[in-house]
Amino acid sequence: MMRRFSRVDRSTAHVDRGPARRFGPTIACSGRVGALVGAGLAAAVLHGCGGGGGTDAAVIPVDAACTVGGGAPPWIVLGTGEASFVELADGGDIELVHGPQGGYHLPATALFGLATSPDMLVLRYDVSRTDGTILGTTQIALNERRLTHACGGWFRGGDIVVLSITAPAAVADADVDLVVSVLDADGEVVRDARRLHVVDALP
């Protein structure tokens, strides 16, 4: 059973506010919607596939089918990609990235829908071993101007989760749990999770 994160821990997490994403290429959407968790948010109308909203947010054309996302918020889908979204399959592979400064991280992307503005909320990624040992956490202070509209919600690409390991052998060819969640001041709003197999493509 995944743990519920009841508060935002700002003392130990890697915080990345990321680059502004006001313009960009087409986002192609495919996959399924993550499990819905949480309630109590005020109702609001989200734009449909390819829709805009907000003068500061990028409006990116997307796949007309929009097979990911939509429906009643809140919802969230875990994936990878920078300018496009590829949903991660439970039990699938995820590539270990060797950072330029000697560290190691996993790539992550979130596609999510909320019933309120994402401003002042936190996007959080947690990577843990299957026994629950935390390997890395990234927390991102959300800002509507740094997100793009896609599939009836919001897209944020190109995130990473820095791992607290000193060598690839610590996670290579092992299974990990990757969780993405959106949190407000009261705790978790919505989450999605995958169990993934780490692949180290470098010799």
C-alpha positions in Angstrom: 0.0 0.0 0.0 1.3 3.4 -0.9 1.9 5.9 1.9 -0.3 9.0 2.1 1.8 12.1 2.2 -0.1 14.4 4.6 2.1 17.4 4.3 4.8 19.0 2.1 8.3 18.4 3.4 10.3 21.4 2.3 13.4 20.6 4.3 14.8 17.5 2.4 13.1 17.5 -1.0 14.7 18.5 -4.2 12.7 21.6 -5.3 12.7 22.5 -9.0 10.5 25.3 -10.3 11.5 24.5 -13.9 11.7 26.7 -17.0 8.7 28.8 -18.1 6.7 26.9 -20.7 4.7 29.5 -22.6 5.3 28.2 -26.1 6.2 24.7 -27.5 5.6 21.9 -30.0 2.6 19.6 -30.3 1.8 17.4 -27.3 0.7 13.9 -28.4 -1.5 12.2 -25.8 -2.0 8.4 -25.4 -2.8 6.0 -22.6 -5.2 6.0 -19.7 -6.3 8.2 -16.8 -4.7 7.6 -13.4 -6.8 6.8 -10.3 -8.9 9.6 -8.9 -8.1 10.5 -5.3 -9.4 13.4 -3.2 -12.4 15.6 -3.3 -13.8 18.8 -1.8 -12.5 21.1 -4.6 -14.8 23.7 -6.0 -16.3 22.9 -9.4 -14.9 24.7 -12.4 -14.9 24.3 -16.2 -11.7 23.0 -17.8 -11.1 23.5 -21.5 -11.3 20.4 -23.7 -8.7 18.9 -26.0 -6.7 21.7 -27.6 -8.4 24.4 -25.6 -6.8 27.4 -24.1 -7.6 29.4 -21.0 -5.6 32.1 -19.2 -3.7 34.7 -21.1 -0.3 33.7 -19.7 -0.5 29.9 -20.3 0.7 28.3 -23.5 -2.0 26.8 -25.7 -0.6 23.7 -27.4 -2.5 21.7 -30.0 -3.0 18.1 -28.9 -4.2 14.8 -30.3 -7.8 15.2 -31.2 -8.7 11.9 -29.5 -7.2 12.9 -26.2 -7.3 9.4 -24.8 -5.5 10.6 -21.7 -7.1 13.0 -19.3 -10.5 14.7 -19.3 -13.4 13.8 -17.1 -14.3 15.2 -13.7 -11.3 16.7 -11.8 -9.1 16.0 -10.0 -7.2 13.4 -12.1 -3.5 12.9 -12.8 -1.5 10.6 -15.1 2.2 9.7 -14.7 4.4 9.7 -17.7 7.7 10.8 -19.3 8.6 13.2 -22.1 9.5 16.9 -22.4 7.5 18.2 -25.4 5.3 15.2 -25.7 3.5 13.0 -23.1 4.1 9.2 -23.0 2.2 7.4 -20.2 4.3 5.0 -18.1 2.9 1.5 -18.1 2.8 -0.3 -14.8 5.5 -3.0 -14.9 7.3 -1.2 -17.7 10.8 0.0 -18.0 12.2 3.4 -17.0 15.7 4.4 -18.0 18.3 5.5 -15.4 19.8 8.8 -16.5 23.5 9.6 -15.7 23.7 13.3 -14.8 26.5 15.5 -16.1 27.7 16.1 -12.5 28.0 12.5 -11.6 24.5 12.0 -10.1 21.6 9.8 -11.2 18.0 10.5 -11.8 14.8 9.2 -13.4 12.7 11.2 -15.9 9.1 12.1 -15.1 6.2 14.0 -16.5 2.7 14.8 -15.3 -0.6 15.4 -17.0 -3.3 16.5 -14.6 -6.7 18.1 -14.2 -7.8 20.2 -11.3 -11.0 21.9 -10.3 -9.0 25.0 -9.2 -6.0 27.0 -10.5 -2.8 25.1 -10.0 -1.2 28.2 -8.5 0.1 27.7 -5.0 -0.1 23.9 -5.2 2.8 21.5 -5.2 3.6 18.7 -7.7 5.5 15.9 -6.0 7.4 12.9 -7.3 8.6 10.1 -5.0 10.7 7.2 -5.9 11.1 4.3 -3.5 12.2 0.7 -3.4 9.5 -1.9 -3.3 10.1 -2.2 0.5 9.2 1.4 0.9 12.7 2.9 1.2 12.7 6.4 -0.3 15.3 6.9 -3.0 14.4 10.4 -4.1 11.8 13.1 -4.0 11.2 16.2 -6.2 8.8 18.9 -5.2 7.7 21.6 -7.7 5.8 24.8 -6.8 3.2 25.0 -9.5 2.6 28.2 -11.4 -0.1 28.4 -14.2 2.3 30.4 -16.3 4.8 27.6 -16.4 2.3 24.9 -17.5 0.6 24.1 -20.8 -3.0 23.3 -21.5 -3.5 19.7 -22.8 -6.3 17.1 -22.9 -8.6 19.1 -20.6 -6.0 19.8 -18.0 -2.4 20.8 -17.5 0.9 19.4 -18.8 4.3 19.7 -17.3 7.2 17.9 -19.0 10.8 17.3 -18.5 10.9 16.8 -14.7 13.5 14.6 -13.0 13.7 12.8 -9.7 17.3 12.9 -8.3 18.2 9.6 -6.6 20.2 9.3 -3.4 22.5 6.7 -4.8 26.3 6.6 -5.5 26.4 4.1 -8.3 24.0 2.7 -11.0 24.2 -0.8 -9.5 22.1 0.5 -6.6 18.9 0.5 -8.7 19.8 -0.9 -12.1 17.7 -4.0 -13.0 15.6 -3.5 -9.9 11.9 -2.5 -9.5 11.0 0.8 -8.0 7.7 2.6 -7.2 7.2 6.0 -8.7 4.4 8.2 -7.4 3.3 11.6 -8.6 0.9 13.6 -6.6 -0.6 17.1 -6.3 -0.7 18.6 -2.8 -2.4 21.6 -1.3 -2.1 23.1 2.2 -4.2 20.3 3.6 -2.3 17.4 2.0 -2.7 15.2 -1.0 -5.3 16.2 -3.7 -4.7 13.4 -6.2 -2.0 10.8 -7.1 -1.0 8.2 -9.6 1.6 5.5 -9.2 3.5 2.9 -11.2 5.9 0.0 -10.3 8.7 0.3 -12.9 11.8 -1.7 -13.8 15.0 0.5 -13.9 17.1 0.0 -16.9 20.7 1.3 -17.2 21.4 1.7 -20.9 25.0 2.7 -20.3 27.7 0.0 -19.9 
